Amino acid sequence: TVKVTLGPKGRNVILEKAYDSPAIVNDGVSIAKEIELKNPYQNMGAKLVYEVASKTNDKAGDGTTTATVLAQSMIHRGFDAIDAGANPVLVKEGIELAALTVAKKLLAKSKKVDAQEDIQNVAAVSSGSQEIGKIIAQAMQKVGKDGVINVDESKGFETELEVVEGLQYDKGYASPYFVSDRESMTVQLENALVLVTDHKISTVQEIVPILEEVVKASRPLLIVAEAVENEVLGVLVANKLRGTFNVVVTNAPGFGDNQKEMLQDIAVLTKANFVSKELNMKLADLKMDDLGNINKAIIKKDNTTLISNSKSPELEKRIQVLKTQIKNATSDYETKNLQERLAKLSGGVALIKVGAATDTELKDKKLRIEDALNATKAAITEGIVVGGGKALVEVYQELKDTLVSDNKEVQQGIDVVVQSLLVPTYQIAYN
């Protein structure tokens, strides 16, 4: 079960994989995802609890086991109140009131994470490893707290940190059918060609000549365009699924003039010719020399990371131009956009290359690092509170006699939440 993994003495869980080696994990959301019950009604309940863990993971990146333990307690107490005759609507009202109050109390107790030592401690506690804590802190020091940090697999046994040229933009794949890894809902392209344009690709005929050249080259293709019509998208997806060629489409980041500038940033990084409408360049005239190259592209639902292992003089020139533009900017909005672009271009990408002796150890270590990375970023954004369930106990002490309602059934809903605040500490002690 999920709750046995909670706390410093929490145990691991082994997940059986039908077509793969078993996975050893202590991550709440990963365990909850694998739980399937024969009874369809019980299974619906299990999936709702998984939803709690999943939403927590999306928002905070960690704390999924605590969220699951709290959810279980609230569900049990809530049903007990309803079974005793309480009005479900009023109980829900009390639960929502208490949840909001608890959230405000926790936020008030949180403290900012700025120091390198604090960042290392947060990552170490989340992963259960001082080594991982240290490497994440180093990564953030090198690329900045808002920098791009990716987790990759190492060919050796050691976990290493490497900073490479690269950038990340806030657009993901244009269709989920491009995804190759269904578990993480990502797609990776290695040694890929890159087409960068501010054209809207309206017909397949426009890009057929260059697609034929790409097929001959037997290399993956990343298309970054202002927009791609659904008909064109459908043809590209169909060809990818048939194995004709490996292609992924992402829409261009930004809007208006800022979009053109960001596309040029991508073109400079990948050494592509920016196919611009303003210069009257046509997609049908594209040659292989117009396409850029990238060592690795990692495309997710909401963002794309481009990684290049080669230094580019053009990139250095572009960075200097941006610095000059920032000095000459005439508005706060323009300055902000330019600073964001400069940070993305000059910061690079930190790669944490995970090393392990076995495939099972590698998967476990990679998952721990990803969780710790997400938890650390969340901590920097929103702060941290005392761990071990202590912050929840403190909030319980503050609210148990003060958060009251004149309505008995609303009060039962309040008690559902307030009494559940003690459960994570009990579970940590039990483990």
N, C-alpha and C positions, 0 to 999 in steps of 0.2 A: 504493500500500500504506500501511498504518498507520505503519510505523516511520520513513518519510521525514519525518514531521511532528515528530519528537522533538527537543527542545532549542531553544536560542535561534536557531539557523540552520536549523531545520526548515522544510520547505516546505509549502505548502497543497496540498490535493487537490480536484479538481473532481468533483462527483458529478452524474451525468446523472439528470434527473428526466423521466419519460415525459410527464407532463401539467403540468409547471411549468418555470420557468427553472432552469438548472444552479445547484447550491449550491457555494460555495467554503468549505471547512472545513479546520481543522487539529486537530479533536477526534477522538481515537482511536476512541471508542465509536461516533460517528456514521458514521465510515468503515467500521468493522467490520460495522456493521448492514447496510450496502448491498452487501456482498460476497456474490455468488452464483456458485457454480461449477457447470459442467455435469455433472461427475462426481458422482453422489449421495454416494459415500463421502468424496470430498474436501470436498464441501459440508457433510457432517456435522462434519468436523474444523474447518472454518471457523466453523461455528455454535457449536462448543464454545469456540473462542477468543473469539468474540463474547460468549459467556456470561461469560468472565473479565473482559472490559472492562466489561460491563454491571453485574456484581456490584461491581466496583471503583467504578464511577460511582455506584451506589446507596449504597455505604458511605462513600466519601470525596469524591465529586463531581468528582474530577479524577484525574490520574495514570493514565488509562486506556491511554495509549500505552506508558508504562513497563511496566505490567502485561502488555500484549500482547507486548512485546519479551521480557520475562522468561519468559512462558508458551511462546513459540516456542522459545527456547533450551532450556528444561527438557524440552519435548516431544522435540526432536531428540536431546538427550543421553540422555534416558530410553529412547528406542527403540534408540539405539546400544548401550546397556548390555544391553537385553533381546535384541537381535539377536546379541550376543556370548555369549549363553547364561545371563544372570543371571535369577534367579527374580523375576518381576514383583511378587509380594507383598512380598518382602524389599526390593526397590528402592523400592516405595511407602512402606514403613516408614521407610527412610532419608530419603526426600523429606519426609515429614511431620515427622520429628524435626528435620531441618535448617531447614525452614520455620518451625517454632515457635521455634527458637533464634534465627534471624535476626530474627523479629518482636520478640522480647524485647530483642535488642541494639539495634534501631532505636528502640524505645520508650524505652530507657535513654538514648539519645543525643538524644532530642527535647528541645526547650526550649519553654517556654510563650510564647504570643503575647498580649501585653497592650497594649503601647504602640500608639498611633495610627499611628506611622511603620511599625511591623512589620506591622500589618494592611494598610496601603497597599502595602507591598512584596510581601507574599504575593499580593494581588490583582493587582498589576502584573505579577509574574512569571508567574502563571497565565494571564493574558489577553494578555500581550505588549504591554501598553499602560499607560503612566503615567496617561493620562486616566481609563481604567477603574478603575485602582487607587485613584486619588484619590476618585472618585465613590462607590465601594463603601465606602471608609473613612469618608466623610462620612455615608453612609446608616447605617452601624453606630453612628456617634457620636450620631446623632439619635434612633434608635429602640432603641438598646442592642444588645449582642452577641447576645442571644436574641430580638431583635425580629423583626417580619415585614418582609421585603424582597421585593418583587415586581418582575419585569422586564416592561415594557410597551413598546408602540410609540409613538413620538412623531410628531406631524404635521409637524414641521419637520426640519431637518438636524442640529440640535444635540442632544446627549445631556444630559438634565437630571434633577435630583433633586427630587422633590416628596413631602412628608409629609402624609398625609390621615388623617381619622378612619377607624378600622376595627379589626378583630380577626380572629384565626385560631383555629379550634377543631379538635381532633384527631379529626374524623370526616369521611370522604369520601363519595362517591356510594354509594348503597345497591345499585346495579346498574351494571356496566360498560356496559350498553346505553344509559345516559344520556350517555356520552362522545360529544363532537362532533369532537374532534381526536385521531384514532387514533395519530398519531405521538408526541404527548406524553402521551396518555391523560389529557387534562383536558377540562373543559367550562367555558365562560365564559358567564355571563348578564349582559346589560347592561340597566340600568334595570328591574330585576326586582321583582316583588311577593314578599313573604316571609310565609309562614305559620309561626308558632312555637307549638308545643303540647307538653304532656307526656302527651297522650293516645296510646294505641296505636290506629292507624288500622286497624280490622279489616275494614270493608266499604267498597266504593266508594260505596254509597248515602249514607254519612255526609258525603262531601265533594263529591257531585255538584252541589248548589246553588251552592257557591262556585266550583267548576270552570267551571260555565256562565257565571258572571260574569267569570271570568278570560279565558275564550275571547272574550267580547264586548269586553273591554278590549284584546285583542291584545297582551298583555305576557307575558314569561316569568314562571314561578313557581318559587320555591325553597321546598320544604317541609322544615322541621326538626321532626321528631317523635320521641317516645320510641322508637317502633317502627312499622313498616308491614308488614302481612301480605303474604306472597308473591303472593296473588291480586290484591291492590290494586296492588302493585308492577308486576305483569304488565300490568294494564290501563293504568296510567300510561305504561309503556314503550311499549306498542303504540300509544297515542295520540300519543306524541312522535314515534315512527318514521313514523307516517302523516302527521305534520305538522298534526294537529288543534290542538295547543298545545305550547309549549316548557316542559317541567317537569323539575326535578331533585329527588330526595329524598335527604336525609342524615339519619342517625340522630342523636339528641341526644347531645352530649358529656357525660362525667362519669357519676356514679352517685348514686342516692338524693337527699338534700337538696341536695348539691352540683350535681347535674344541673339541678334546678329553678332554682337561683340562676344557673347559666350560661345557661339558656334565657332567663331574665329579662334577663341582660346583652345577649343577642342581640336580644331584643325592644326594649330601650331604644335600642340602636344603630340599629335599623331603623325605630323608631317604630311597631312592631307592638303589638297587644294580645295579651298572653300568654294563650293559651287553656288555662286551668288546670283540672285535674280537681278540685282542692280547692275551687274556687269554683263547682263544678257547671256549668261552661260546656260547651256541646255543640258539636261540629264542625258538625252539621246547621244550627245557628243562625248560622253565620258570615256576616258581611257584608263588603263590600269595604273598609269603614272599619277592619275588624279586621286587615287585612293591612298589613305594613310595606313599606318601599321601600328599595332598595339600588342605588347607582350601578353597582356591579360585584360579581359573585360569581365566584370562581375555585375550582372544585371539582376536587380531585385524588383519587387512590385513598385516601389516608390523612388528608387534611386539607381544610378549606374556609376560604378567606379572603374576608372581607366588607369592601368598601371604600365609604365614604360621603364625599361631598365637602362635606356640609353640617354645620356645628357644631350641636350639640344641647344645650340647657340641661339636659334630662333626663339626658343622659350625664354632664355635669359633676356633677349632684346624685348620680348613682349612684357616681361615683368618690369623692366626699366621704364617702358612706355606707360604702363599702368601707374607706377609710382609718380611719374611726371603729371599724369592726368589727375591724380588725387590732389597734388599740390595746387593745380589750376582749377579744381572743381568749384562751381559757383553755388551749389545748393547741398544741403545735408543729404537729400535723397540720392543725388549723384555720387556724393562721397561714399555713402553707405554701400551702394552697388559696386563701386570700384574697389572698395576695401574687401568686400566679400569675394570678388573675382581674384584679387591679388592673393588673398589668403588661400584660396583653392589652388591657384597655380604655383605659388611659391612654397607652400607648406609641405607638398609632397604627400606620399602615402606611407604609413608605417605598416610593415608586414610582420606579424608575429608568426614565425614558422614553428609549428608544433612538432616536436620529435618524441618518439616512443619506440619501445621494443616490439610491441605487438599491435595489430589492428584494433583490438578491443581497447587497449590502453590509450591509443591515439584518439579514438572517438570520444572516450570519457574525458581526456585532457582537453580536447578541442571544445567540447561542450562546456566544461568548467571555465575555460578562458573566455568564451563568448558570453556566458552568464556574468562573469566578473566584469567584463568590459562594459556591458549594458548597465550593470548595477553602479559602476563607478561614474559613468556618464550621467545617470539619473541623480546620483549623489551630488555631483558638481552642479547640476541644474537646480535641484530642489533642496539640497542639504541632507543631513543625516540625523538620526536620533539614537539614543542609547539602545543597544541590541539586547538579545536574550529575552525578548518579550517585556523588558523592564519598562519601556516607554508606554506600552499598552496597560501595564499594571498601574502606572502612575496616573494615566487618564481614567482608569477604572476608579481609583481612589478619589479623584476629583469629581467624578460624575455620579457615583452610586447613590448619593443622597441629595444631589443638587439638580440633576436633570429629571424633572418630574412633570407630570401632566395631570390635569383634573379628571381626564377621561381614563377610566380603569383599563380599557382595552388598548388605548394608545400607549399607556404606561407599560403594558405587557410587551408591546413591540420595542419600546425603549430598553426594557430589561433584557430582551433577546440579544441585543447588540452589546450592552454594557457588561452583562455576565460572561459573554463570549470572549471578552478581552483578556480574561485570565487563562483561557485554554492553551494558547501557544506556549506560555511559561510552563504549564503542567506537562505538556507534551515534550518539551525540551528536557525537563527534569526526568520524565519517564524514560526517555531514550537514553 
